[in-house]
Amino acid sequence: MMRLLVVVLLVANAAFLAWSQGWLDAVTGIPSHGGREPQRLGLQQHPERIQPLAASAAAALAQRVCLELGPLEGDAALAAAQAALRSLGADPQVRSTEQAGVWVVATIKLADPEFRARKEATYKGLRLNFEPLEGLPAEQPAFVLSRHGTEAAANADLAALDKRGLKGLRVLPLKTATNRHTVVLPQVDGLLAGKLKASKDTAFAAGFHACSAAGGATSGPAASATATPPSGASR
């Protein structure tokens, strides 16, 4: 009996020695140095390294301001600004308005000076308002007879002019419809506000400024779809 007890004790001591040396870690799944890994020491906090906030920084942190960024032209600019703000921990709100496009009823390209002069004389004889086409170099020189907020309105005016016997006209997009956005940060602490205003991030190129009194409702199209003669007078 004593021999058996001695053998058991020897086996137990040998097993403990093997485990304490890490020889059985792969077998048991229990690391022998679970509470003494070097990496655990690196995670410990060091109170001696903690520095209290300066009085000015603490005051700025307690301050709350409302900032606006914008206007931002188009959805891509908005997405870039939102991503940059969220990376800084800000929670942006968005106020958007739709900017209507501009379509014009214009003549065909009038490269020949004599032909252009005849067209000009015809429009003056019919007392039609017109102006030189600008902003589309590839389509110039040409005359613009009217401007419209929608392509449909421009096509309707083109059809009406065609019925009057005016040929050689077309509809051209002068400006595409876009969304204009303003990003609102209603409760920003003073420290973050300072960082945002000093940031060189291109997503913030529109600049931050104090919030306006305007509401957050989204407005409709900014331009009317009715025809607008170039000079403002009726034809």
Summary of the structure (lengths in Angstrom):
residues: 235
radius of gyration: 37.1
end to end distance: 123.7
largest distance: 131.6
contacts: 576
relative contact order: 0.20
helix: 40%
strand: 23%
